[in-house]
Amino acid sequence: MSSPPWSPSGTALIAEHLKTLAGMTRNVTLAFDGDHAGLQAVNRAADLDRSDHEVRFHVAILPTGHDPADLLAKGAKHTFDKAINNAVLLEHHLIDVMVEQHALDEPESVARAIQAARSILHSATDEDVRAQATKYLATGVGRERWACCHVPQRGKPAPTT
């Protein structure tokens, strides 16, 4: 069953909007503009406390420079629908952004990418989402799941179990 479309009018999704959305659905797809402001809106949405609402955010990536209204007005509904259908968990999107900032060709770089992404894992209040995000991170950096949960500090060995 799909949820009804709803828009916060712009890039400002706030706690009151979250409360309204939680009354309608548990799965919310964010489709902000395909520009820097839209990416910042996704980051602000990630900062919202969803623990009391049990809402899962998904992110639809729109083509660079386009917003939902433009796509629909210009007859590109298929492009918008494709973005919605390919939406990813917010945590996966944030992990992608974090990992892309690191070269994964050296073990030290992989460890830094994992360390950076751990904040995303720890901020996930939904245990299922946290487990999915941990597996996603491990797959993305080519490591076992435990390595993403237990990043050794410099000079300390990694766990062997």
N, C-alpha and C positions, 0 to 999 in steps of 0.2 A: 504494500500500500504506500503510495507516495504522499508526501506532505504538501500542503498548499504553498504556493510561492508567497514570499513575504520579503519586503525590502526595508532596510533601515534608512533609506534615502541618503545615499552617499557612502562615505567610508567610516561612519561613526556607529559601531555596534557597541552598545553600553549594557551595563548590568540589567537595567529595566527591560531592554529588548530581550536579553537572555531569559528573563523570567517569563515574558510573553511567549517566546518560542518554546520553552519547556512545557508550557501548558498545551501546546499543539503537537509536539513531536519530540522524539529523543535523538533523532538524527537530523542535523542541520548542515546543508551544503552552502558554503560561503562562495559567492561568485562576485568578488570585487573587481574593480577595473584592472586591466592588464598593464598596469604601469607602476611606478615607484609608490605612489599613494595607495594603490590597491594592495601591494605587498606589505606596506606599513600597516594597513588595516587588518591584514591577516595576523600580523605580529601582535597588534593590540587585542584582537579577538583571543589569541592564545593566552594573553595575560588575564583574561576574565576568569574568575573563580567559578568553575562549573561543578564543583563537588556537591553542592546542595541540589543541583538540578538534574544530574545524570544525563547531560546532553553531550552527544558526540559530534564534533565538528569535522566536516570533510571540506576539502578545498578544491574548487574547480579553477583550473588555470586557463585564463582567457588569453587569446592572442595579444601579443605586445601592442599597446596603444589603443586597445579596444575596451569598451565598457559594455555591460549587458544591454543597455538601452540602444546603443548604436548598432550592435549586432542584430538585434531584433528589428529595429527600424529599417535597416538596410537589407532586409531579407536574408540574413545569415543565421536564421534560426537553427539550421542544421549544425553550424559551428558552435553555437551556444549549447545546444542539446548534447553534442559530442563532449564538450567540456564538462557538463554536468554528469554525464554518464561515466566519464573517466576520472571523476573526483576521487581524491585520496584522503585518507585520514589526515587530519591536521598534523598530528605527530610525525607522520611519514614525510609530509611536505617540509616540516621544520628540520627533520633529520637530513633530508636531501640538501637543503640550503646550507646546513652546518657542514656536512661532509664535503660538499663541493668547494669549500674554502681550503681544503687540505689535499695535497698530493698523496696518493695512496700507494706510491711506489717504494716507500721505505717503511720499515716497521715503526720507527719513531713517529712518522707522520700519521700512520694508522692509529697509533695509541693516542695522539693528540686529537684526532677526529673523534674517536670514541669518547675520550674525556670531555670534549666539548659537547657532544650529543647526550651525555649522561644527564645533564640538567633537564632535557626534554623528557627522558624516561622517568626521572624522579618527580617531575611535575604532573605526570599523568595520574589522575585520581582513580580512574577506572582500571581495575586490575587486568581485564581483558585487553584493553587498549595498551596498557604498559607491556604486556606480554607480546602483543603483536608488534609494537614498536621496537622492542628489544630484538625480536627475530628479524625484523626489517633492517635494523641497523647492522646486525651481525652479517646478514646476507650482503648488504651494501658494501661492507668493508672486507668481506671475505674471511670472517673469523667465526669461531664458535660463539654461541649465545653467552656462555659463562664469561667469555672475555669482554663482553660488552657490559656485563653487570659488575665485574670485579676488575677494574683497571688498576694494575699495580702502580704504585708511586715509584718515582725514580729511585733506583738502587734497591728496590724490594722485589723479590721473585713473585711471579704470577702463581695463583693457586694451581695445584696439579689435579684436583678432583673435579 
